[in-house]
Amino acid sequence: MKALIENLPLGVVVFASNKILFTNTGFSQIVERSKKEVLSFSLSELVQKTIPATDRTKLQAFLKSKDSNLTELPCMELRILQKDGSVRWAKVTFASLDYEGQPATQATIIDITESKQTELVLKESKAQLSRQARQLRHLSRQVVLAQEEERRRISRELHDESGQDLTVLKLNLEMMRATLTQQPQLSDLQYRSFLQQIENASHLCGKTMQQLRTLAHDLRPSALDDLGLDLTLEGLCQDFVENTPLNIIYNSEEIPPLSPTAEISLYRFLQETLTNIVKHAQAHKVQVSLESNLHEVSLLVKDDGVGFDKESIRFSHNHLEGIGLLGMQERLNLLGGTLEIITHPGQGTCLVARIPITPESELLSPLGQKEFAI
């Protein structure tokens, strides 16, 4: 039996109380000490010389608390000190046995240094990837913030400056038309020609003003800054009710103020979701709920449409992108939020966007409940 253990490609040491009773060549190689030297140590001396302090404490606690009759082969990972100060990793398994007529404990040691080093490399690689992912999310968040700020600025300029200029121009055209009627020296043909030109210019001016308002609204709805998130979402629902067959019930609770980026993200989420419902869901009724708790604000949109098989599109990037879910999810993720999709074929769809509340959000605004119908 000893000859068999001696030739095993792993370390074995047998001890009782504080005395080393047996060891093999494999253990001698792991601790870089001869068998004779190992057998000359007491157990505590061997532990002192070959185990680092932090691991030694763990091992000594085990040796003090272990039952003398080990039946479950307890196992632990330890570092083994080398003579040059380096360490090797070992997996140690303990078992009770009868050694030459006396109860003893056998420790079987497997050198796992290579696998441990691989594990540490993988762990560091994972940590590095995690750091890079955080940096990428931070950079993406900054890009989104910059984009929204630029959209907000352009929207304001279109509304406040270009819009006002066109308003003045339209008023001037109206004044010119009024003045034209007071010019008796003009022939009837000249009068009609000038009047038509003024009316064409006035119509073009009005059309351009409407296009600017639409563009400014698409960049960032001014209602978000003027009225707040709740009333803006209510207005968006009302727009869909007036222009589509949808019957929308809108509910809202008290929510803390959110950042402009969070507000526009929830607005875009609702806008995109309602558009998808009109295009794909074949729905008639939609429930929209703005809610909050201590940690997050959520916006729920539930329809009674045809639904879809979520599992069948889970890995379909093109389909997710086509119905806007991918963009919604990425935008919410940048804010630390989530998108939950609950749907089954023939049972409608429920989307829930959640955005965490920042610690400084304390002031609550009173909200109410409104019902829209066709």
C-alpha positions as CSV (number, residue, x, y, z in Angstrom):
1,M,0.0,0.0,0.0
2,K,2.8,2.4,0.9
3,A,4.5,1.6,-2.4
4,L,1.4,2.4,-4.3
5,I,1.0,5.7,-2.4
6,E,4.7,6.5,-2.9
7,N,4.3,6.5,-6.7
8,L,1.1,8.5,-6.8
9,P,1.4,11.8,-8.9
10,L,0.1,13.8,-5.9
11,G,1.2,14.6,-2.4
12,V,0.1,12.5,0.6
13,V,0.9,13.2,4.2
14,V,-0.4,11.2,7.2
15,F,-0.5,12.7,10.7
16,A,-1.9,12.0,14.2
17,S,-2.1,14.7,16.8
18,N,1.0,16.8,16.1
19,K,3.2,14.1,14.6
20,I,3.9,13.4,10.9
21,L,3.6,9.7,10.4
22,F,4.1,9.3,6.7
23,T,4.7,11.3,3.5
24,N,5.4,10.5,-0.1
25,T,7.7,11.8,-2.8
26,G,4.9,13.8,-4.4
27,F,4.4,15.8,-1.2
28,S,8.2,16.4,-0.9
29,Q,8.3,17.8,-4.4
30,I,5.3,20.1,-3.7
31,V,6.9,21.6,-0.5
32,E,10.5,21.4,-1.9
33,R,11.8,19.5,1.1
34,S,13.1,15.9,1.4
35,K,11.0,13.2,3.0
36,K,13.4,13.0,5.8
37,E,13.1,16.7,6.5
38,V,9.3,16.6,6.4
39,L,9.2,13.6,8.8
40,S,11.5,15.5,11.2
41,F,8.9,18.3,11.6
42,S,6.0,18.3,13.9
43,L,2.7,19.1,12.2
44,S,2.7,22.6,13.6
45,E,6.3,23.1,12.4
46,L,5.4,21.9,8.9
47,V,2.4,24.2,8.7
48,Q,4.5,27.1,10.0
49,K,7.2,26.6,7.4
50,T,5.1,25.7,4.3
51,I,1.8,27.6,4.7
52,P,1.4,31.4,4.4
53,A,0.0,33.1,7.5
54,T,-3.5,33.8,6.1
55,D,-4.0,30.3,4.9
56,R,-2.4,28.9,8.0
57,T,-5.1,30.5,10.2
58,K,-7.7,28.8,8.0
59,L,-6.0,25.4,8.2
60,Q,-5.4,25.6,11.9
61,A,-9.0,26.5,12.6
62,F,-10.0,23.5,10.6
63,L,-7.6,21.1,12.4
64,K,-8.9,22.3,15.8
65,S,-12.5,22.0,15.0
66,K,-12.5,18.8,12.9
67,D,-14.1,15.6,14.1
68,S,-11.7,12.8,14.6
69,N,-13.8,10.6,12.4
70,L,-14.0,12.3,9.0
71,T,-16.5,10.8,6.7
72,E,-17.2,13.6,4.1
73,L,-13.7,14.2,2.9
74,P,-13.5,18.0,3.7
75,C,-11.5,19.9,1.1
76,M,-9.9,23.3,0.9
77,E,-7.5,25.3,-1.3
78,L,-4.2,26.4,0.3
79,R,-1.1,28.2,-0.9
80,I,2.2,26.3,-0.4
81,L,5.4,28.4,0.3
82,Q,8.4,27.5,-1.8
83,K,12.0,28.0,-0.6
84,D,12.5,31.0,-3.0
85,G,9.5,32.8,-1.4
86,S,7.0,32.0,-4.3
87,V,3.8,30.1,-3.7
88,R,2.0,27.2,-5.4
89,W,-1.6,26.5,-5.1
90,A,-2.8,23.2,-3.7
91,K,-6.2,21.5,-3.3
92,V,-6.1,19.5,0.0
93,T,-8.6,16.8,0.9
94,F,-8.7,15.3,4.4
95,A,-9.8,11.8,5.4
96,S,-9.7,9.7,8.5
97,L,-7.9,6.3,8.4
98,D,-6.3,3.7,10.6
99,Y,-2.6,3.9,10.3
100,E,-0.6,1.1,11.8
101,G,-3.2,0.5,14.4
102,Q,-3.8,4.1,15.4
103,P,-6.4,6.6,14.3
104,A,-4.9,9.2,12.0
105,T,-5.7,11.8,9.3
106,Q,-4.5,11.6,5.7
107,A,-4.1,14.8,3.7
108,T,-4.1,14.4,-0.1
109,I,-2.5,17.4,-1.9
110,I,-3.0,18.1,-5.6
111,D,-1.0,20.9,-7.2
112,I,-3.5,23.2,-8.9
113,T,-1.1,26.1,-9.6
114,E,-1.6,26.1,-13.4
115,S,-5.4,25.9,-13.2
116,K,-5.4,28.6,-10.5
117,Q,-3.2,30.9,-12.5
118,T,-5.5,30.4,-15.5
119,E,-8.4,31.1,-13.2
120,L,-6.7,34.3,-12.0
121,V,-6.0,35.4,-15.5
122,L,-9.6,34.8,-16.5
123,K,-10.8,36.7,-13.4
124,E,-8.5,39.6,-14.3
125,S,-9.7,39.5,-17.9
126,K,-13.3,39.5,-16.8
127,A,-12.6,42.4,-14.4
128,Q,-10.9,44.3,-17.2
129,L,-13.8,43.7,-19.6
130,S,-16.1,44.9,-16.8
131,R,-14.1,48.1,-16.4
132,Q,-14.1,48.6,-20.2
133,A,-17.8,48.0,-20.3
134,R,-18.4,50.6,-17.5
135,Q,-16.2,53.0,-19.4
136,L,-18.1,52.4,-22.6
137,R,-21.4,52.9,-20.8
138,H,-20.1,56.1,-19.3
139,L,-18.9,57.3,-22.7
140,S,-22.2,56.3,-24.3
141,R,-24.1,58.1,-21.5
142,Q,-22.1,61.2,-22.1
143,V,-22.8,61.0,-25.9
144,V,-26.5,60.7,-25.2
145,L,-26.4,63.6,-22.8
146,A,-24.6,65.7,-25.3
147,Q,-27.0,64.8,-28.0
148,E,-30.0,65.6,-25.9
149,E,-28.5,68.9,-24.8
150,E,-27.8,69.8,-28.5
151,R,-31.4,68.7,-29.5
152,R,-32.7,70.9,-26.7
153,R,-30.7,73.9,-27.8
154,I,-31.6,73.5,-31.5
155,S,-35.3,73.0,-30.5
156,R,-35.3,76.2,-28.5
157,E,-33.6,78.2,-31.3
158,L,-36.1,76.9,-33.9
159,H,-39.0,77.8,-31.6
160,D,-37.8,81.1,-30.1
161,E,-35.7,82.6,-32.9
162,S,-36.6,81.2,-36.3
163,G,-40.2,80.8,-35.3
164,Q,-40.5,84.4,-34.1
165,D,-38.8,85.6,-37.3
166,L,-41.3,83.8,-39.4
167,T,-44.2,85.1,-37.3
168,V,-43.0,88.6,-38.0
169,L,-42.6,87.9,-41.7
170,K,-46.1,86.5,-41.8
171,L,-47.5,89.7,-40.1
172,N,-45.6,91.8,-42.6
173,L,-47.1,89.9,-45.5
174,E,-50.6,90.5,-44.0
175,M,-49.8,94.2,-43.7
176,M,-48.7,94.3,-47.3
177,R,-51.9,92.6,-48.4
178,A,-53.9,95.2,-46.4
179,T,-51.9,98.0,-48.0
180,L,-52.3,96.6,-51.4
181,T,-56.0,97.1,-51.3
182,Q,-55.4,100.8,-50.8
183,Q,-53.5,101.3,-54.1
184,P,-56.1,102.5,-56.6
185,Q,-53.5,103.2,-59.3
186,L,-52.9,99.5,-59.8
187,S,-54.7,97.8,-62.6
188,D,-57.0,94.9,-61.7
189,L,-54.5,92.5,-63.3
190,Q,-51.6,93.9,-61.3
191,Y,-53.6,93.9,-58.1
192,R,-54.6,90.2,-58.5
193,S,-51.0,89.3,-59.4
194,F,-49.5,91.0,-56.4
195,L,-52.2,89.7,-54.1
196,Q,-51.6,86.1,-55.3
197,Q,-47.8,86.5,-54.7
198,I,-48.4,87.8,-51.2
199,E,-50.9,85.0,-50.5
200,N,-48.5,82.3,-51.8
201,A,-45.7,83.8,-49.7
202,S,-47.9,83.9,-46.6
203,H,-49.0,80.3,-47.2
204,L,-45.4,79.2,-47.6
205,C,-44.5,81.1,-44.5
206,G,-47.3,79.4,-42.5
207,K,-46.3,76.0,-43.9
208,T,-42.6,76.6,-42.9
209,M,-43.7,77.7,-39.4
210,Q,-45.6,74.4,-39.0
211,Q,-42.6,72.4,-40.2
212,L,-40.4,74.2,-37.7
213,R,-42.8,73.5,-34.9
214,T,-42.9,69.8,-35.8
215,L,-39.1,69.7,-36.1
216,A,-38.6,71.4,-32.8
217,H,-41.1,69.1,-31.1
218,D,-39.4,66.0,-32.6
219,L,-36.0,67.3,-31.3
220,R,-37.4,67.9,-27.8
221,P,-41.0,68.6,-26.9
222,S,-41.1,72.1,-25.3
223,A,-43.9,70.8,-23.1
224,L,-41.3,68.7,-21.1
225,D,-39.7,72.0,-20.0
226,D,-42.9,74.0,-19.8
227,L,-45.4,71.5,-18.4
228,G,-43.4,68.6,-17.0
229,L,-43.3,64.9,-17.8
230,D,-46.8,64.0,-16.7
231,L,-48.7,66.5,-18.7
232,T,-46.4,65.9,-21.7
233,L,-47.1,62.2,-21.6
234,E,-50.8,62.9,-21.3
235,G,-50.7,65.2,-24.3
236,L,-48.9,62.5,-26.3
237,C,-51.6,60.0,-25.5
238,Q,-54.3,62.6,-26.5
239,D,-52.5,63.1,-29.8
240,F,-52.7,59.4,-30.6
241,V,-56.3,59.2,-29.5
242,E,-57.2,62.1,-31.9
243,N,-55.3,60.7,-34.8
244,T,-55.6,56.9,-34.5
245,P,-58.3,54.4,-33.5
246,L,-56.7,53.8,-30.1
247,N,-58.6,54.2,-26.9
248,I,-56.0,55.1,-24.3
249,I,-56.4,55.2,-20.5
250,Y,-53.7,57.2,-18.8
251,N,-52.9,57.0,-15.1
252,S,-50.2,58.7,-13.1
253,E,-48.9,58.8,-9.6
254,E,-46.7,61.3,-7.7
255,I,-43.2,61.0,-9.0
256,P,-40.0,62.8,-8.1
257,P,-38.3,65.1,-10.7
258,L,-36.1,63.4,-13.2
259,S,-33.2,64.5,-15.3
260,P,-34.0,66.0,-18.7
261,T,-32.4,62.9,-20.3
262,A,-34.5,60.5,-18.2
263,E,-37.7,62.5,-19.1
264,I,-37.0,62.5,-22.8
265,S,-36.1,58.7,-22.6
266,L,-39.5,57.9,-21.1
267,Y,-41.2,60.2,-23.6
268,R,-39.4,58.5,-26.6
269,F,-40.3,55.1,-25.0
270,L,-44.0,55.9,-24.9
271,Q,-43.9,57.5,-28.4
272,E,-42.2,54.5,-30.0
273,T,-44.4,52.0,-28.1
274,L,-47.7,53.7,-29.2
275,T,-46.4,53.9,-32.7
276,N,-45.6,50.2,-32.7
277,I,-49.1,49.4,-31.3
278,V,-50.7,51.3,-34.1
279,K,-48.5,49.6,-36.8
280,H,-48.4,46.0,-35.5
281,A,-50.6,45.2,-32.5
282,Q,-54.1,45.5,-34.0
283,A,-55.1,46.8,-30.6
284,H,-58.1,48.9,-29.5
285,K,-57.5,49.6,-25.9
286,V,-54.2,50.8,-24.3
287,Q,-53.4,51.4,-20.7
288,V,-50.5,53.8,-19.8
289,S,-49.4,54.1,-16.2
290,L,-46.7,56.4,-14.8
291,E,-45.6,55.2,-11.4
292,S,-42.8,55.4,-8.8
293,N,-41.5,53.8,-5.6
294,L,-38.6,54.7,-3.4
295,H,-36.0,53.5,-6.0
296,E,-37.4,54.0,-9.5
297,V,-39.9,55.5,-11.9
298,S,-41.7,53.1,-14.2
299,L,-43.8,53.7,-17.3
300,L,-46.1,50.8,-18.2
301,V,-47.8,50.4,-21.6
302,K,-50.3,47.6,-22.0
303,D,-52.4,46.8,-25.0
304,D,-55.1,44.2,-25.9
305,G,-53.5,43.4,-29.3
306,V,-52.3,40.3,-30.9
307,G,-49.1,40.0,-28.9
308,F,-46.1,38.0,-30.1
309,D,-43.9,35.1,-29.2
310,K,-41.1,36.7,-27.2
311,E,-38.9,33.6,-27.3
312,S,-39.0,33.4,-31.1
313,I,-37.5,36.9,-31.5
314,R,-35.1,36.8,-28.5
315,F,-32.1,36.3,-30.8
316,S,-33.5,38.1,-33.8
317,H,-31.5,41.3,-33.8
318,N,-33.2,42.6,-37.0
319,H,-36.7,42.0,-35.6
320,L,-35.9,43.6,-32.3
321,E,-34.4,46.6,-34.1
322,G,-37.4,46.8,-36.5
323,I,-39.9,47.2,-33.7
324,G,-37.7,49.6,-31.8
325,L,-37.2,47.3,-28.7
326,L,-33.4,47.2,-29.1
327,G,-33.1,51.0,-29.2
328,M,-35.4,51.4,-26.2
329,Q,-33.5,48.8,-24.2
330,E,-30.1,50.4,-25.0
331,R,-31.3,53.9,-24.1
332,L,-32.7,52.7,-20.8
333,N,-29.6,50.7,-20.0
334,L,-27.5,53.8,-20.4
335,L,-29.5,55.4,-17.6
336,G,-29.2,52.3,-15.4
337,G,-32.7,51.4,-16.3
338,T,-34.4,48.3,-17.7
339,L,-37.1,47.3,-20.2
340,E,-39.4,44.4,-19.3
341,I,-41.4,42.7,-22.0
342,I,-44.5,40.6,-21.1
343,T,-46.3,39.1,-24.1
344,H,-47.9,36.0,-25.5
345,P,-49.5,35.4,-28.9
346,G,-53.1,36.5,-28.8
347,Q,-52.8,37.9,-25.3
348,G,-51.6,41.5,-25.9
349,T,-48.3,43.0,-24.9
350,C,-47.1,44.8,-21.8
351,L,-43.9,46.9,-21.8
352,V,-42.5,48.4,-18.6
353,A,-39.6,50.9,-18.7
354,R,-37.9,51.5,-15.4
355,I,-35.4,54.3,-14.6
356,P,-33.7,54.6,-11.1
357,I,-34.4,57.7,-9.1
358,T,-31.4,59.8,-8.3
359,P,-30.7,60.5,-4.6
360,E,-31.3,64.3,-5.0
361,S,-34.9,63.7,-6.3
362,E,-37.1,64.8,-3.4
363,L,-39.7,67.2,-4.6
364,L,-42.9,65.6,-5.7
365,S,-45.4,67.0,-8.1
366,P,-49.2,66.3,-7.8
367,L,-50.5,64.2,-10.6
368,G,-53.9,62.9,-11.5
369,Q,-55.8,60.4,-13.5
370,K,-57.3,61.0,-17.0
371,E,-59.2,58.8,-19.4
372,F,-59.1,59.3,-23.1
373,A,-61.8,57.9,-25.4
374,I,-62.6,58.1,-29.1
